[in-house]
Amino acid sequence: MKVLVYGASTNPSRYAYIATELLLQHGHEVSLVGIKKGEVLGLPIQQDQPLLQNIDTVTLYVGPANQEGLLAYLSAISPRRVIFNPGTENSVLEKALQNKGIEVEEACTLVLLHTGQF
């Protein structure tokens, strides 16, 4: 499954970094988008909302204050689902995504992976 970690970080103590590591361990193909250049476990962090293809799941690691323009971006890449991790919940964005036929889940990606529910 192709997964986009939106809000990627090069800091190993950040949840986005840990999620990237776990996603790779579970055999997922991972793309990273963040505000700072760098790489995580050999994967480059892309900036400026690149138009990625065939993304199944987007897992969000940016809070509502940093989600401006995200509806247009997510609509453009058209994932099957978007996971709102704790602290990223945004009822307006969630409803707008659902109206576009994108599945929305308020959950912790780390928990989903550890419990086989991803």
N, C-alpha and C positions, 0 to 999 in steps of 0.2 A: 504494500500500500504506500502511496506517495503522500507524505505529510509535510506541511509547511509549519515551521515554528516561527510565529510572528512575534517579534520582540526578543530575538535571539541575543545572547550575551556571551562574551568571552570569559566571564567570571564563573569559575567552577562552583561557587557557592550559590549561584542564582538558579532558580527553579527551571528557567528556560534551558540552561546548560545541562542540568541533570536530566531533563526531559529528552533533550537531544541524544544524550548518551544512552538512555533507556530505549528510546525508539530504535536506535541503531542496533542495540543488543537484541531487540525483538525482531530484527530483520526488515525494518521499514526503510524505504528510501526517503531521505530527509532533505528538505530545502530550508534555508535560513534567511530571514529578513530581519534587519535591525537598523538602528540609527548609527552605530559605530562600525567602522571597517574592522575586519579581523577574521579569524576562523575558529571553528569549534571542531575539535577532533578531525582536522583535515578538511572540513567543509567550509567554504567561504560564506561570510555573512554578506548578503546583498542589500543594497539600499534602494530607496526611491520606488518601492512597490513594483518590482519587475513582473511582467505578465507571464507567469508560469503556466505550464500546461499540465493537464491531467492530475491536478491536486485532488486527492480524495478528502483529506481532513486538514483543517487549519486549527492549530492550537494556539490560543492567544495568551500572550504574556505582556500586554500593555493595558494600563488602566483606562477608564472612560475618558479621562482628561487628554489622553494621547490617541484617541480613536477617531479623530476628525478625518474624513475622507475614506474611512475604512469600508463603509457600505459600498461605495463606488468600486473600490479595489476588489473586495470580495465578490461583488457581482461580476466583475470582469474575469476573474479566474474561476468562478463558478464551482466551488468545492461541493462535495456531497454534504459535508457537515462542518460546523464550527464549534469548537470546544471553548467555552468561556471558563478559564481557570479561576480559582478564588481571587477576588480583587479586580477581575476584569469584567464583571457582570455589568450589562447595560441593556435594560429592558427595551429601550427605543430601538437600538441596533438589532437586538435579538428578534423583535417583532418584524422589523423591516426585512431581515434575512428570511424569516419564516414565510413572509408574504411572497418572497422570490423563490420559494420551494427549497430553500437550504435548511437542512436539519440543524437545530441548535441544541447544545447540551451544556448545562452548567455543571461542571465536574472538574476533578483534578486529574490531569493526564497521567501523573505519576501513580495515583491510586488505580486508575483504569488499567494501566499497564501491569502493575503488580498483582492485580486480581483477575487478569485475563479477560477484562471487559472492554478492552480498547477496540 
